[in-house]
Amino acid sequence: MPAKTQTYANHARYLPLFHFVASPITGLYFVHSVLYALRHPHAVHFVEALYAFAIFAGVLASRIMALSVQNRVIRLEMRLRLKEILPPALAARIPELRVRQLVALRFASDAEMPGLVQRTLNGEFATPKAIKAAITDWQPDYLRA
């Protein structure tokens, strides 16, 4: 377990290799390549800019794919969890919850989940961020991608 307890205020996660190394370096390389190609027009420079774009796009795509898989797993996990803890009338409405709402609800304790699900289905929360802010008994998730 990390030294710092996870809360709503600090739950955002940064992956240093992605957020501070791979993304900025490949992004800067792409911008540099485009500017160089525009200042020194030659087919080779435009091809290099195209390669730089492909590398940058690949780095971003890898992150998007990882988050997509994570969200699918969270969706499955939350549907199973909600079937176990919600009263039958509310459990029947689980399919009405969007993935982003399920992702936000995962931080809630079992005790407060029925109330939060009901409020979510009633449209009380405009955004997933609002759902997270309404959670009083935060359950940390240290295994996120």
Secondary structure in CASP SS format (residue, H / E / C, confidence):
PFRMAT SS
TARGET T0000
AUTHOR 0000-0000-0000
METHOD secondary structure of the structure
MODEL  1
M C 1.00
P C 1.00
A C 1.00
K C 1.00
T C 1.00
Q C 1.00
T C 1.00
Y H 1.00
A H 1.00
N H 1.00
H C 1.00
A C 1.00
R C 1.00
Y C 1.00
L C 1.00
P H 1.00
L H 1.00
F H 1.00
H H 1.00
F H 1.00
V H 1.00
A H 1.00
S H 1.00
P H 1.00
I H 1.00
T H 1.00
G H 1.00
L H 1.00
Y H 1.00
F H 1.00
V H 1.00
H H 1.00
S H 1.00
V H 1.00
L H 1.00
Y H 1.00
A H 1.00
L H 1.00
R H 1.00
H C 1.00
P C 1.00
H C 1.00
A H 1.00
V H 1.00
H H 1.00
F H 1.00
V H 1.00
E H 1.00
A H 1.00
L H 1.00
Y H 1.00
A H 1.00
F H 1.00
A H 1.00
I H 1.00
F H 1.00
A H 1.00
G H 1.00
V H 1.00
L H 1.00
A H 1.00
S H 1.00
R H 1.00
I H 1.00
M H 1.00
A H 1.00
L H 1.00
S H 1.00
V H 1.00
Q H 1.00
N H 1.00
R H 1.00
V H 1.00
I H 1.00
R H 1.00
L H 1.00
E H 1.00
M H 1.00
R H 1.00
L H 1.00
R H 1.00
L H 1.00
K H 1.00
E H 1.00
I H 1.00
L C 1.00
P C 1.00
P H 1.00
A H 1.00
L H 1.00
A H 1.00
A C 1.00
R C 1.00
I H 1.00
P H 1.00
E H 1.00
L C 1.00
R C 1.00
V H 1.00
R H 1.00
Q H 1.00
L H 1.00
V H 1.00
A H 1.00
L H 1.00
R C 1.00
F C 1.00
A C 1.00
S C 1.00
D C 1.00
A C 1.00
E C 1.00
M H 1.00
P H 1.00
G H 1.00
L H 1.00
V H 1.00
Q H 1.00
R H 1.00
T H 1.00
L H 1.00
N C 1.00
G C 1.00
E C 1.00
F C 1.00
A C 1.00
T C 1.00
P H 1.00
K H 1.00
A H 1.00
I H 1.00
K H 1.00
A H 1.00
A H 1.00
I C 1.00
T C 1.00
D C 1.00
W C 1.00
Q C 1.00
P C 1.00
D C 1.00
Y C 1.00
L C 1.00
R C 1.00
A C 1.00
END
